[in-house]
Amino acid sequence: MNEIICDQIEPRAEKEVKSEIKFENNKMIMGINVQKGEKAIYYIKKYGCSSKGCLVRVGTSTREMSNEEIEERNKIRFYDEDNIINYVSDLDDLKFSILKINYELNNLHLDDKTFEKNLHLRNKLGSYNKLAELLANENKIDLKYVKFQGNDKTVFSEIQKFSNKSILVGYSQILARLEVENKCYVDTSSMQRIEKTLFDFNVAKEALLNAIVHNDWLSGVPTIQQFENRIEIMSYGGLPKGLKLEEFYQGISKPRNPKLMKIFIDLNLAEQTGHGVPLILKKYGKMAIEVEKNYIRITIPFNKELLQKNNNYEIKEIKDKLNKIENQIFELIQKNEEYTAYELSNELEVSKRTIERALASLKNKLILKRIGSRKTGKWSVLGIKPEN
């Protein structure tokens, strides 16, 4: 009976289907015990992996799966196999001297003949895989740090690329960039010297690490974006299969890329202790974590008090470099970014030509930028908030 059932189902389920024969009251009774399967999806071989072949139990009855449900189950089946190990890299001439140096720095030696196999840098067919590409000296991974003016993505301020290099290098360089951005201020108003930073660096470090090691690298590259009031770090793939949201918040560790995680642990760049998410929650609360089906975004807000001090300092520094009419325009546009040259002319009681020359000067000094048309557009002021 086991064979009859298993022959009609794919993948085969010998472990999940057990039969036994009992005799009760001189009657032979055959019992069939079907356990929950380990695979993401099973289907009737005759109909294939279609709605008719894929059934789901609802109470005491069954129904056919929708195409969307089948597609989702197939994704889970693929992820179960550690996708960056099986995926064939587009590159076939990869070098790993940076990886070897990092192991040497941690008193670990990689044998030239066996390290590719031991670290799972090739798939079952012997081709370099995505994991190998991520760790190679040179690759096509487009990591970058993007900085915006203001609190939205309207105006770019800077893009620093960490592309086409080992993610070990990219990770350490982005970490260094975050450290530079984390301005420190010393409060001397009390007897005790108190240092305050723009954001919690340890939280940012954990968020970046999680984005690198738990990212679905076949869907996209993690993004690191800085705005005037926050930093956002986003990775692709949502929660790993089988991990519930509450377990995620509790810090239960279930790596999406276990082989990559193992390498980061070897190099003392990570610990599989699951303390990263609880640390983020403790510092910034659940509002800092956005979990969706296809991505996870961590938002690290800036210290509002220090942000305002920094803005006030930048404003004073700007004003010191401007002439009288430029300062007047600067102050007005801070309060109303939709001012036109004509309106500024009326407000300051000077000619429109004088206003246009001053605006051109402010734009050349990269203090002002016009977004949109003359009539319906608005001004961007270095991403600085208006003074209260």
Beta strands, then each sheet from edge to edge (+ up, - down):
strand 1: 9-10
strand 2: 17-24
strand 3: 27-34
strand 4: 43-44
strand 5: 55-58
strand 6: 61-64
strand 7: 144-149
strand 8: 155-161
strand 9: 184-187
strand 10: 194-197
strand 11: 223-226
strand 12: 230-236
strand 13: 289-291
strand 14: 295-301
strand 15: 369-371
strand 16: 378-380
sheet 1: 1+ 4-
sheet 2: 2+ 3-
sheet 3: 5+ 6-
sheet 4: 8+ 7- 11- 12+ 14- 13+
sheet 5: 9+ 10-
sheet 6: 15+ 16-
end
